[in-house]
Amino acid sequence: MEKSPIVQIIKKTAPAVISIVVSKKLKEIEEQLRGLPFSPFDFFGVPFEKPRLQIPEENIEGENVKIGGGSGFIVSPDGLILTNRHVIFDKTADYMVMTQDDKKYPAKIIARDPINDVAVLKINAKNLPVIKMGNSSKLELGETVIAIGTALGQFPNTVSTGIVSGLSRFITAHSSSGGYAEQLRGLIQTDAAINPGNSGGPLLDMNGEAIGINAAIVFGAQNIGFAIPINTAKQDIEDIHKYGRLRKPFLGLRYLILDKRLKTRHRLPVDYGAYVIPDVGPKEASVLPDSPAAKAGLKERDIILECDNKKITEKNTLQDLIQKFQIGQIINLKVWRKGKTFDAKVKLEERSKEE
């Protein structure tokens, strides 16, 4: 009998799918978890194993313990790896990459995308197998897709298949204990089984190309998973090759996207737009000093209604609109302030540091 083409795709791509092991010093874990009732990222990846706080004194200084994990995939022969930002969110942790042939490599974090749930790692190796990045903008509902990853942090190269169930989905992803939330937009919805630990693994099309990065699941639901479109990550990889870092335009504002509920709660005049939240202290200013927003004269409690004549809503956020422009471009914002509207010209600048 002729084998399914999926078998050939897996043989071709699986060697480029890797497992990521997250570990920390016992002493650091004890300090961080003292009094903490939950693991902040157990929704996305493998739940952190909360260690006992009674640690033998001789082990406190040097021993590393595993606190989590996820998946990723190699996209360049010299060791660039794509994964999710939430998999490697802890800047103080150590990250180890394990390949299909059981080789282990210390991983260096090259970039965490401050806008999207994407991150790039680098391992010191050459002539590695890679997965080609496809074009997620050409996806259609009903296409067959394949998900690969380290399910539950224990089963490397777990394969599942399904279809593209939805496109351009918008979700607010929470940890299972409610300790963390992140808005994710433009997602690919699939019924291919995605389990904790699959985060960061590739979602493949029938050409064996990555068209997404597995990112989130919905607890309590069946056959509903989400992936970050690969075109988002392709831009990040291009930035790294060209500039050695991610280049993202930014305004320098802290804001809420308004809806009917927030309009009523804060007694605001509109139920759309980006509401610049009031300052909560010098370290959390609503308008960052010397930022493009500050230079344009924007203030707390302003409502940005439109960006270049496009209405700002939950599904078309200010952040989404800004990412379509280049650093150095001047954009026009329609702003409401104290009963009046006016236009503000803002020159976009490069984000100076990673969030």
Secondary structure as UniProt FT lines:
FT   HELIX           5..13
FT   HELIX           14..16
FT   STRAND          17..25
FT   HELIX           26..33
FT   TURN            34..35
FT   TURN            40..44
FT   HELIX           57..59
FT   TURN            60..62
FT   STRAND          64..74
FT   TURN            77..78
FT   STRAND          80..83
FT   HELIX           85..88
FT   TURN            91..92
FT   STRAND          94..98
FT   TURN            100..101
FT   STRAND          104..106
FT   STRAND          108..112
FT   STRAND          119..122
FT   HELIX           136..138
FT   TURN            141..142
FT   STRAND          144..151
FT   TURN            152..154
FT   STRAND          155..174
FT   TURN            176..177
FT   STRAND          181..190
FT   TURN            196..197
FT   TURN            199..200
FT   STRAND          202..204
FT   TURN            206..207
FT   STRAND          210..217
FT   TURN            219..220
FT   STRAND          225..229
FT   HELIX           230..243
FT   STRAND          249..250
FT   STRAND          255..257
FT   HELIX           260..266
FT   STRAND          274..276
FT   HELIX           282..284
FT   TURN            289..290
FT   HELIX           292..295
FT   TURN            296..297
FT   TURN            300..301
FT   STRAND          303..307
FT   TURN            308..309
FT   STRAND          310..311
FT   HELIX           318..322
FT   TURN            323..324
FT   TURN            327..328
FT   STRAND          330..337
FT   TURN            338..339
FT   STRAND          340..347
FT   STRAND          349..350
//
